[in-house]
Amino acid sequence: MNRFANLADRKPKDEAKATAPASPSPVVQVPTPPSRVGRKAISGYFAPELSLALHTCARRHGLSLQDLMAEAFDDVLRKYGESPIGR
């Protein structure tokens, strides 16, 4: 008889625990901050150097990163003939 023959019938201890129904964790709803009401997030993935440059520029000019990005997006919209939206 093969020494591994009975392994197919056994469940590992970890697997037996994993198949037990887990109690659902409570859903906690965090209220939306007033600064985000009526706004939509825009994001992207960029080089770390660009992130550092944008953060440095914003600090140097006393702006938040969001304000700096809004200014940049308005400039892009003007460049392509669209009406700037602003904050």
C-alpha positions in Angstrom: 0.0 0.0 0.0 1.2 3.5 -0.9 2.0 5.5 2.2 0.3 8.5 0.7 -2.9 6.7 -0.2 -5.0 8.0 2.7 -3.9 11.6 2.4 -6.6 12.3 -0.3 -9.3 11.5 2.3 -8.0 13.8 4.9 -8.5 17.6 5.1 -5.6 19.7 6.5 -6.4 21.3 9.8 -6.1 24.8 8.3 -8.6 23.9 5.5 -11.1 22.5 8.0 -11.0 25.9 9.8 -11.3 27.8 6.6 -14.5 26.0 5.5 -16.2 27.0 8.8 -18.6 29.9 8.2 -17.1 33.1 9.4 -19.2 35.6 11.2 -19.7 38.7 9.1 -17.8 41.7 10.3 -19.9 44.8 11.0 -20.0 47.4 8.3 -19.0 50.8 9.6 -20.1 53.8 7.5 -17.9 56.8 7.9 -19.7 60.1 7.1 -18.4 61.9 4.0 -16.4 65.0 5.0 -18.0 68.3 3.9 -15.0 69.1 1.7 -15.8 66.0 -0.5 -19.5 66.5 -0.8 -20.4 67.1 -4.5 -16.8 66.2 -5.6 -15.4 63.3 -7.5 -11.9 61.8 -7.2 -9.5 61.8 -10.1 -6.3 59.8 -9.8 -3.4 58.4 -11.8 -0.1 56.6 -11.3 3.0 58.6 -12.0 6.7 58.4 -11.4 7.8 59.1 -7.8 9.9 62.0 -9.1 6.8 63.7 -10.5 5.0 63.2 -7.2 7.9 64.8 -5.3 8.1 67.7 -7.8 4.4 68.5 -7.5 4.4 68.3 -3.7 7.5 70.5 -3.6 6.0 73.1 -6.0 2.7 73.2 -4.0 4.6 73.8 -0.7 6.9 76.4 -2.2 3.9 78.4 -3.4 1.7 77.8 -0.3 -0.8 75.7 -2.1 -2.4 72.3 -1.4 -1.6 69.6 -3.9 -5.3 69.6 -4.8 -5.2 73.4 -5.6 -2.1 72.9 -7.7 -3.7 70.1 -9.6 -6.9 72.1 -10.2 -4.8 74.9 -11.7 -2.9 72.4 -13.9 -6.2 70.9 -15.1 -7.6 74.3 -15.9 -4.5 75.1 -17.9 -4.9 71.8 -19.9 -8.6 72.6 -20.6 -7.7 76.1 -21.8 -4.9 74.6 -24.1 -7.5 72.3 -25.7 -10.1 75.1 -26.1 -12.3 73.9 -23.2 -13.7 76.2 -20.6 -11.8 76.0 -17.3 -13.8 74.6 -14.4 -11.7 75.5 -11.4 -12.4 74.5 -7.9 
